[in-house]
Amino acid sequence: MIHQDITDKIINAFYTVYNTLGSGFLEKVYENAFVIELQKKGLNIEQQKKIDVFYEGRKVGEYFADICVNGVIVLELKAAEAIAPEHEAQLINYLKATNIELGFLFNFGPKPIFIRRILTNDKKGMSHG
């Protein structure tokens, strides 16, 4: 598994935050608490990282990923009843639009759930800015 050492720290931080706060808060509360836990583990964090989207070499839009870890893993956070297909599609689009190959979708809903997605750069077929 790519970035296994970082991945273990991220998953551990997710459960620490969930077990401390439970469900019912806004996403921003979980994001800020998650950042604190990740930083305590010595990880380099960027919140609301801007991701430019290009089409035929021209910028056509931008996303803001919730958290980027060590520049190699993108984290998308939700506080919903369940993970919806559009949540997962959003994560995949972040991976497509960047050189980042590993992403997680974390849901701080009634049950702590996460999805891990890998999209290797040789499978992307999009130009990156």
Steps between C-alpha positions, in 0.01 A plus 500: 500500500638841409583738786410233759678674789312826439174314434517325838544836677208654308259215578604503867441878514156456339386256769650715777300801382182297448526329839560836670232709322245242384261597222283807455749784446556699181772380263722798587513391866623154397744649251660724763518219758642259238771753411602524867528120527694469173743774604552327837615198298763713322323521164515805274145627444345741251135591566269604215771430243417658165501255210487646150319302231627516143342408169719490191767693686268780614375556853125437512434499871622437850419281795596533864597170660426488873844374605818408316752290697873521427411607145422138407157414645173692465229473765137591440281525811125463534257510791206329329257218574690285248762528229328584172628419148559871433731520804715223360492658153627825652800317650576326169489837323755641746730211415443543126580872518830457686810283509375362833426128473341422838188648655265433788138590553420515872144522627438616857137388483307265732772239440866581424558389140779562254574410140852480359552564128815462295533646152850460363633776280542268200121442505388866512520627143464867604764767478595659830587865548 
